[in-house]
Amino acid sequence: MKKLIIIAAVLAALTSFVSAQTSGTLFLQGSVPEILEITVNAEPGSDALDLSVDASGVKVATVIERSNKRTGYTVSLESSNAMAAGSDTPQFVDTSGTASLNYSISYGGSAITLSSGSAVISDVSTKSPGSGAVNDVTISYNGATDFPYEGTYSDTLTFTIAAK
């Protein structure tokens, strides 16, 4: 019995010596996916504008730019009618394609100048806020002053985000 007690004591001492350490390490690693996205939220009524009046600063959409690209990103805008015409002025064109009404665009409070129908409207050197950079899109037009022909007029604006 005495031998059994001695063996148990030696085993207990060895076990605590083997498992007792003064430090330990834990390696942690994770990843963050690339985020490069744009969301265009149209305002109610943006597809039913009264083009027979003069209007200034009509909010037609909110655009949310979201990117975690280290080198930053750009956002470009294209007016389909201005692109088709090679024009620097966005315009509503009627369904017959024979009548138009010019308008202007502001993005995030800044007036946009197109070149042959497109423009870079954001040029950002870093990431956006986590919730995204929010910009209002407003338009102005002179429907009463320019007195366009009757009909249904439209234009399509395309917003594109790209990594630098």
C-alpha positions as CSV (number, residue, x, y, z in Angstrom):
1,M,0.0,0.0,0.0
2,K,2.9,2.3,0.8
3,K,4.3,1.7,-2.7
4,L,0.9,2.6,-4.2
5,I,0.8,5.9,-2.3
6,I,4.3,6.8,-3.4
7,I,3.6,6.0,-7.1
8,A,0.3,8.1,-7.0
9,A,2.2,11.0,-5.4
10,V,5.0,10.8,-8.1
11,L,2.4,10.7,-10.9
12,A,0.5,13.6,-9.5
13,A,3.7,15.7,-9.3
14,L,4.6,14.8,-12.8
15,T,1.2,15.6,-14.1
16,S,1.1,19.1,-12.6
17,F,4.7,19.8,-13.7
18,V,3.8,18.8,-17.3
19,S,0.6,20.9,-17.5
20,A,1.8,24.0,-15.5
21,Q,3.2,26.7,-17.8
22,T,4.0,30.3,-17.2
23,S,2.7,31.6,-20.6
24,G,0.6,30.5,-23.6
25,T,-0.2,31.8,-27.0
26,L,-3.4,31.9,-29.1
27,F,-3.2,32.9,-32.8
28,L,-6.2,34.9,-34.1
29,Q,-6.9,35.7,-37.7
30,G,-9.8,37.0,-39.6
31,S,-10.6,38.7,-42.9
32,V,-12.7,41.7,-44.1
33,P,-14.4,41.3,-47.5
34,E,-14.0,43.9,-50.2
35,I,-17.0,46.3,-50.2
36,L,-17.6,48.5,-53.2
37,E,-21.3,49.3,-53.7
38,I,-23.7,52.0,-54.6
39,T,-27.3,52.3,-53.7
40,V,-29.7,54.7,-55.6
41,N,-32.9,55.4,-53.7
42,A,-35.4,57.2,-55.9
43,E,-37.7,59.8,-54.2
44,P,-41.4,59.2,-54.6
45,G,-42.6,61.1,-57.6
46,S,-39.3,61.2,-59.4
47,D,-41.0,59.2,-62.2
48,A,-43.9,61.6,-62.4
49,L,-42.3,65.1,-62.5
50,D,-44.4,68.1,-63.6
51,L,-42.3,69.4,-66.4
52,S,-44.7,72.2,-67.2
53,V,-43.4,74.3,-64.3
54,D,-40.1,76.0,-63.4
55,A,-38.5,73.9,-60.7
56,S,-35.3,74.4,-58.7
57,G,-33.6,71.9,-56.4
58,V,-36.1,69.1,-56.7
59,K,-34.8,66.1,-54.8
60,V,-35.1,63.1,-57.0
61,A,-32.9,60.5,-55.2
62,T,-30.5,59.7,-52.5
63,V,-27.3,57.9,-53.4
64,I,-25.2,55.9,-50.9
65,E,-21.6,55.3,-51.7
66,R,-20.0,52.5,-49.7
67,S,-16.4,51.3,-50.1
68,N,-13.6,50.0,-47.9
69,K,-11.0,50.1,-50.7
70,R,-7.7,51.3,-49.3
71,T,-6.9,53.4,-52.4
72,G,-10.3,55.0,-52.6
73,Y,-13.0,55.1,-55.2
74,T,-14.8,57.2,-57.8
75,V,-18.4,57.6,-58.7
76,S,-19.5,58.5,-62.2
77,L,-22.8,59.7,-63.5
78,E,-24.2,59.2,-67.0
79,S,-27.3,60.8,-68.6
80,S,-28.5,58.4,-71.3
81,N,-30.0,61.2,-73.4
82,A,-26.9,63.4,-73.1
83,M,-24.6,60.4,-73.9
84,A,-26.7,59.6,-77.0
85,A,-26.5,63.3,-78.1
86,G,-22.9,63.7,-77.2
87,S,-24.1,66.7,-75.1
88,D,-22.8,68.4,-72.0
89,T,-26.3,69.2,-70.9
90,P,-28.7,66.6,-69.4
91,Q,-32.1,66.7,-71.1
92,F,-35.5,65.1,-70.9
93,V,-36.5,63.8,-74.3
94,D,-40.1,63.0,-75.4
95,T,-41.2,59.5,-76.5
96,S,-41.1,60.6,-80.2
97,G,-37.4,61.7,-79.8
98,T,-38.2,65.1,-81.4
99,A,-38.6,67.3,-78.3
100,S,-36.5,67.9,-75.3
101,L,-36.2,69.9,-72.1
102,N,-32.8,70.7,-70.6
103,Y,-32.2,70.4,-66.9
104,S,-29.3,70.6,-64.4
105,I,-28.2,68.2,-61.8
106,S,-26.6,68.7,-58.3
107,Y,-25.0,65.9,-56.3
108,G,-24.4,66.3,-52.6
109,G,-25.0,70.0,-53.0
110,S,-22.5,70.5,-55.9
111,A,-23.6,71.3,-59.4
112,I,-22.6,68.6,-61.9
113,T,-21.0,69.5,-65.3
114,L,-21.2,66.7,-67.9
115,S,-18.7,66.1,-70.6
116,S,-20.3,64.3,-73.6
117,G,-23.0,63.0,-71.2
118,S,-20.9,61.8,-68.2
119,A,-19.0,63.1,-65.2
120,V,-17.0,61.9,-62.3
121,I,-19.1,63.1,-59.3
122,S,-17.1,61.7,-56.4
123,D,-13.3,61.2,-56.2
124,V,-12.5,59.8,-52.8
125,S,-9.0,58.9,-51.6
126,T,-9.9,56.6,-48.7
127,K,-12.7,54.4,-47.5
128,S,-16.3,55.7,-46.9
129,P,-17.9,55.7,-43.5
130,G,-19.2,52.2,-42.6
131,S,-22.8,53.3,-43.2
132,G,-21.8,54.9,-46.5
133,A,-21.5,58.4,-47.8
134,V,-25.0,59.8,-48.4
135,N,-25.6,62.3,-51.2
136,D,-28.8,63.9,-52.4
137,V,-29.5,64.2,-56.1
138,T,-31.5,67.3,-57.1
139,I,-32.5,68.7,-60.4
140,S,-33.7,72.0,-61.8
141,Y,-35.6,72.8,-65.0
142,N,-37.5,75.6,-66.6
143,G,-40.7,73.9,-67.9
144,A,-42.9,77.0,-67.8
145,T,-40.2,79.3,-69.3
146,D,-39.1,76.9,-72.0
147,F,-42.7,75.8,-72.7
148,P,-42.1,72.3,-74.1
149,Y,-44.4,70.4,-76.4
150,E,-47.0,68.1,-74.8
151,G,-45.9,64.5,-74.2
152,T,-44.1,62.2,-71.9
153,Y,-40.4,63.0,-71.4
154,S,-37.7,61.0,-69.7
155,D,-34.0,60.5,-69.1
156,T,-32.1,57.7,-67.3
157,L,-29.2,58.6,-64.9
158,T,-26.7,55.8,-64.2
159,F,-24.4,56.0,-61.2
160,T,-21.3,53.8,-61.2
161,I,-18.8,53.2,-58.4
162,A,-15.3,51.9,-59.2
163,A,-12.2,51.3,-57.2
164,K,-9.1,53.5,-57.9
